[in-house]
Amino acid sequence: MTSTLTGRDRIANFGAGPGALPEPVLREAQRDLWNIGGSGIGILEHSHRGKLFERVLGDAEQEIRRLAGVTDEYHVLFIQGGASLQFAMVPMNLLPAGRTADYLVTGVWSQKALKEARLLGTTHVAATGEADAFTRIPAPEAIRYSGQPAYVHLTTNNTIYGTQWAALPPVPDGVPLVADASSDIFSRPLELPKYGVIYAGAQKNLGPSGITLVLARRDLVEGGAQQLPSMLQYRTYARERSLYNTPPTFAIYVVGLVAKWIQAQGGLAAMAARNEAKARLLYDFLDQSAFFRGSVEPASRSRMNVCFRSPSEAQDAEFIAAAADRGLNGLKGHRSAGGMRASLYNAVTLEQVGALVDFMREWEAASPSS
Ligand code: PMP
């Protein structure tokens, strides 16, 4: 099938993750798969202990530091196991016996993070959007912290429901904020000093699946629990520069290329402006449509995952299939939320969002109930 967008052999990918990657990154990776840096060996085949990969790893770290203004106060760690392993590593490393960790629960991913923490220590739910079916981010006034928690955990963007913290909530003085930023990392400038730890599975805005980026404050890493298996301790990754064992070398390499690509687009502020324009185009259409409607409270809307519905589930399914025929792919909502979801990650272009909106307008005009 060819795309209505370009007539080329690629279609528009609105999938929630693994998601779209920037075309120049894919082209460069394609070349380097065969022979990287004139070494006569492809990136997949180089030893993780060799000079070439050491440079690749160093470059990836430096690109990330430059892009997000990550100071020496923070470690840049590459860890396997997905964001899901971080749900457990965070409390293992940062929640000592006798302390409480506070969780802001805004969807399935925060519930899963909380579930792991409960297995490992004492937790407190400081706010939850469950009563509103996670269609809104809790108001700061609704948050009740436990006192002086070991950390406060939140999910910056809720991939499934399409909500996002527009601004970070206040946390008690001196308490580190720990964030799962899997679905909006590097989509906007990062207020790094506000965080103790940020983690993100790479497969949405950063690169392929298989690697999780963890930005962790040095004092938290050094002061973390030590009676843990090596692979579950942040200290191991910090000490060994993420080379304690064989890391997913290709995934790290692509993350480095993506960070460089974002920088070349003008950095995080430029990325935020682009993402804002993409999201506005789609939300503005939804707001005037008589057929489609957005699924969440406007003030809580995500710039990354736009969730919407038509009048019925049957019509949702028809629309999703017809859109796929037009080369507009990946629009089915998550199975726990239903409806449609367009993920507008960094690599999705304004042109592609425009094509989606044009098709929605056409579909609405042709639908009997409009
Ligand atoms: N957190 C969020 C916000 C996510 O969107 C996802 C995956 N969609 C996860 C965590 C789980 O990530 P992983 O599959 O890398 O464990």
Boltz pocket constraint, residues with backbone or C-beta under 6 A from the ligand:
constraints:
  - pocket:
      binder: B
      contacts: [[A, 16], [A, 17], [A, 81], [A, 82], [A, 83], [A, 84], [A, 85], [A, 109], [A, 155], [A, 157], [A, 158], [A, 159], [A, 160], [A, 180], [A, 181], [A, 182], [A, 183], [A, 201], [A, 202]]
      max_distance: 6.0
